[in-house]
Every structure is written in C-alpha cells, then in structure tokens.
Amino acid sequence: MSEPPARVRVTGPPRRRTPLRRTADIDAETRLGEVYLGSLLREQLWLALRVLAVLVAMIGMLPLLFHLAPGLAAVEVLGLPVAWLVLGVLVYPFLAVLGMVYVRRAEANERDFADLMDEVDPGTAPR
C-alpha cells in the first residue's frame, strides 16, 4: 500500500515577495557603495544637527530670557509662575513635535536612499 501524500499547511493566500534592493555595491564595500552610504550618513548627520540647533535655540535660550526679563518671574498664570508653566508644561509638547519631525524626516531620507538603490543598475555601475 502506498503512503498518503504529505500534509500541507495552508495559512492564507500566497504573499508577494518584496523586491530585493540593489545593495551589492554596499555589501561588497566598493567605492561606489561607500559614496552611497556616506551620502546617507551625511544627510542624517545634518538632520540631527539642524534639529539640535532648533532645540538649543528654543529651549536653551529660555533661561537667558528669564534672566534678561526678570519681570517674567512675577507674572503668574492660574496661580503658577510663567517660568514654571513654560519649563514644566509647554516644553514637552514642543519636544514631542520636534521628535516627530525628526523621525519623519529621517525615515524620508531612508526612503529616498532606498529609491536611489532601486534605480541603480549594479551591472552598469563603475567600480
């Protein structure tokens, strides 16, 4: 008597495979791959420096503002000094928005890099 056919587990419809990225130059550590990767790293570094500059300009200058305008220490809103409200409450939404902008832009940089890798034909790229 013959054996029954092998069991097959069906878990859902077949999935499409994602196309492979053309990263052979980066994986092989060629000069062209170094240029591509260096470009991405430089763009991410500049993004981080710009976000840091905004952070320092907006939050780092608050103590200077309170020092130069001592009258702000006497101003109260809802029974709390303005300095406490700004530094203890209003700074956090600003940090959250700044973080979201940074992440969104960093992901856009990575998407642009991936699109660039899809456009390059590794067979014709100079080495």
Secondary structure as a PSIPRED ss2 file (coil, helix, strand):
# PSIPRED VFORMAT (PSIPRED V4.0)

   1 M C   1.000  0.000  0.000
   2 S C   1.000  0.000  0.000
   3 E C   1.000  0.000  0.000
   4 P C   1.000  0.000  0.000
   5 P C   1.000  0.000  0.000
   6 A C   1.000  0.000  0.000
   7 R C   1.000  0.000  0.000
   8 V C   1.000  0.000  0.000
   9 R C   1.000  0.000  0.000
  10 V C   1.000  0.000  0.000
  11 T C   1.000  0.000  0.000
  12 G C   1.000  0.000  0.000
  13 P C   1.000  0.000  0.000
  14 P C   1.000  0.000  0.000
  15 R C   1.000  0.000  0.000
  16 R C   1.000  0.000  0.000
  17 R C   1.000  0.000  0.000
  18 T C   1.000  0.000  0.000
  19 P C   1.000  0.000  0.000
  20 L C   1.000  0.000  0.000
  21 R C   1.000  0.000  0.000
  22 R C   1.000  0.000  0.000
  23 T C   1.000  0.000  0.000
  24 A H   0.000  1.000  0.000
  25 D H   0.000  1.000  0.000
  26 I H   0.000  1.000  0.000
  27 D H   0.000  1.000  0.000
  28 A C   1.000  0.000  0.000
  29 E C   1.000  0.000  0.000
  30 T C   1.000  0.000  0.000
  31 R H   0.000  1.000  0.000
  32 L H   0.000  1.000  0.000
  33 G H   0.000  1.000  0.000
  34 E H   0.000  1.000  0.000
  35 V H   0.000  1.000  0.000
  36 Y H   0.000  1.000  0.000
  37 L H   0.000  1.000  0.000
  38 G H   0.000  1.000  0.000
  39 S H   0.000  1.000  0.000
  40 L H   0.000  1.000  0.000
  41 L H   0.000  1.000  0.000
  42 R H   0.000  1.000  0.000
  43 E H   0.000  1.000  0.000
  44 Q H   0.000  1.000  0.000
  45 L H   0.000  1.000  0.000
  46 W H   0.000  1.000  0.000
  47 L H   0.000  1.000  0.000
  48 A H   0.000  1.000  0.000
  49 L H   0.000  1.000  0.000
  50 R H   0.000  1.000  0.000
  51 V H   0.000  1.000  0.000
  52 L H   0.000  1.000  0.000
  53 A H   0.000  1.000  0.000
  54 V H   0.000  1.000  0.000
  55 L H   0.000  1.000  0.000
  56 V H   0.000  1.000  0.000
  57 A H   0.000  1.000  0.000
  58 M H   0.000  1.000  0.000
  59 I H   0.000  1.000  0.000
  60 G H   0.000  1.000  0.000
  61 M C   1.000  0.000  0.000
  62 L H   0.000  1.000  0.000
  63 P H   0.000  1.000  0.000
  64 L H   0.000  1.000  0.000
  65 L H   0.000  1.000  0.000
  66 F H   0.000  1.000  0.000
  67 H H   0.000  1.000  0.000
  68 L H   0.000  1.000  0.000
  69 A C   1.000  0.000  0.000
  70 P H   0.000  1.000  0.000
  71 G H   0.000  1.000  0.000
  72 L H   0.000  1.000  0.000
  73 A H   0.000  1.000  0.000
  74 A H   0.000  1.000  0.000
  75 V C   1.000  0.000  0.000
  76 E E   0.000  0.000  1.000
  77 V E   0.000  0.000  1.000
  78 L C   1.000  0.000  0.000
  79 G C   1.000  0.000  0.000
  80 L E   0.000  0.000  1.000
  81 P E   0.000  0.000  1.000
  82 V H   0.000  1.000  0.000
  83 A H   0.000  1.000  0.000
  84 W H   0.000  1.000  0.000
  85 L H   0.000  1.000  0.000
  86 V H   0.000  1.000  0.000
  87 L H   0.000  1.000  0.000
  88 G H   0.000  1.000  0.000
  89 V H   0.000  1.000  0.000
  90 L H   0.000  1.000  0.000
  91 V H   0.000  1.000  0.000
  92 Y H   0.000  1.000  0.000
  93 P H   0.000  1.000  0.000
  94 F H   0.000  1.000  0.000
  95 L H   0.000  1.000  0.000
  96 A H   0.000  1.000  0.000
  97 V H   0.000  1.000  0.000
  98 L H   0.000  1.000  0.000
  99 G H   0.000  1.000  0.000
 100 M H   0.000  1.000  0.000
 101 V H   0.000  1.000  0.000
 102 Y H   0.000  1.000  0.000
 103 V H   0.000  1.000  0.000
 104 R H   0.000  1.000  0.000
 105 R H   0.000  1.000  0.000
 106 A H   0.000  1.000  0.000
 107 E H   0.000  1.000  0.000
 108 A H   0.000  1.000  0.000
 109 N H   0.000  1.000  0.000
 110 E H   0.000  1.000  0.000
 111 R H   0.000  1.000  0.000
 112 D H   0.000  1.000  0.000
 113 F H   0.000  1.000  0.000
 114 A H   0.000  1.000  0.000
 115 D H   0.000  1.000  0.000
 116 L H   0.000  1.000  0.000
 117 M H   0.000  1.000  0.000
 118 D H   0.000  1.000  0.000
 119 E H   0.000  1.000  0.000
 120 V C   1.000  0.000  0.000
 121 D C   1.000  0.000  0.000
 122 P C   1.000  0.000  0.000
 123 G C   1.000  0.000  0.000
 124 T C   1.000  0.000  0.000
 125 A C   1.000  0.000  0.000
 126 P C   1.000  0.000  0.000
 127 R C   1.000  0.000  0.000
